[in-house]
Amino acid sequence: MPETVIANPSETLKAIDEIVDNFSLLDEWDDRYRYVIELGRSLGPLPDRDRTEANKVQGCASQVWLATTVHPDGRGGPYSRSAATAMLTSCAG
């Protein structure tokens, strides 16, 4: 099972900037779709212990879980992980 890694804020911002830059280079919606799927596949799976009713997102077309951890020492802010039974899902918000 993958371990939770807390990145420092500057590394996180660099990663976000890289994703935004890469996404902006893709003009076609299907290329953007494939890129989002590729990013999701690079993540470890959500542990079964986090697939609880309390973490289940209501109003989605498929089953979706969102688990958030707040570290007591405040490092890295909240850390969220998610999983869904579909590659991309639609939720009423």
KEFILO-17827 format. One record per residue (C-alpha): x, y, z; residue in three letters. Coordinates in pm, whole numbers, padded with zeros to 5 digits, always signed. Example, Ala and Ser with C-alpha at 12.3 -4.5 7.8 and 13.67 -1.06 7.14 Angstrom:
BEGIN
+01230-00450+00780Ala/+01367-00106+00714Ser/
***
This chain:
BEGIN
+00000+00000+00000Met/+00148+00345-00095Pro/+00250+00566+00191Glu/+00121+00920+00227Thr/+00393+01161+00120Val/+00379+01520+00233Ile/+00534+01746-00029Ala/+00663+02085+00062Asn/+00448+02371-00068Pro/+00698+02490-00330Ser/+00721+02137-00480Glu/+00342+02114-00485Thr/+00311+02449-00663Leu/+00572+02343-00920Lys/+00377+02022-00987Ala/+00051+02214-01026Ile/+00216+02465-01261Asp/+00354+02178-01470Glu/+00010+02017-01499Ile/-00149+02350-01597Val/+00126+02414-01855Asp/+00091+02065-02004Asn/-00288+02095-02013Phe/-00270+02432-02190Ser/-00065+02274-02471Leu/-00348+02032-02551Leu/-00604+02183-02789Asp/-00829+01883-02844Glu/-01074+01770-02575Trp/-00983+01403-02627Asp/-00614+01480-02565Asp/-00709+01662-02244Arg/-00928+01368-02144Tyr/-00639+01124-02199Arg/-00404+01349-02001Tyr/-00640+01359-01700Val/-00675+00978-01716Ile/-00294+00944-01735Glu/-00252+01165-01427Leu/-00505+00957-01236Gly/-00336+00631-01328Arg/-00006+00760-01189Ser/-00159+00782-00839Leu/-00178+00495-00594Gly/-00519+00348-00517Pro/-00737+00479-00235Leu/-00706+00232+00055Pro/-01015+00025+00133Asp/-01023+00175+00484Arg/-01107+00513+00323Asp/-01392+00378+00109Arg/-01651+00444+00377Thr/-02003+00583+00369Glu/-01873+00897+00546Ala/-01627+00959+00259Asn/-01875+00880-00018Lys/-01970+01176-00237Val/-02346+01198-00283Gln/-02508+01289-00617Gly/-02249+01135-00852Cys/-02321+00920-01155Ala/-02076+00658-01023Ser/-01946+00576-00677Gln/-01694+00838-00561Val/-01502+00863-00233Trp/-01304+01163-00106Leu/-01081+01117+00198Ala/-00907+01420+00350Thr/-00639+01424+00618Thr/-00532+01730+00812Val/-00189+01686+00966His/-00164+01799+01330Pro/+00165+01982+01275Asp/+00011+02183+00989Gly/+00270+02072+00734Arg/+00137+02068+00381Gly/-00217+02172+00469Gly/-00503+01929+00402Pro/-00418+01625+00193Tyr/-00697+01471-00016Ser/-00723+01141-00203Arg/-01014+01012-00404Ser/-01139+00713-00598Ala/-01429+00642-00831Ala/-01579+00346-01008Thr/-01551+00536-01340Ala/-01247+00698-01504Met/-01429+01032-01515Leu/-01748+01101-01331Thr/-02016+01366-01311Ser/-02150+01490-00979Cys/-02438+01724-00905Ala/-02311+02004-00694Gly/
***
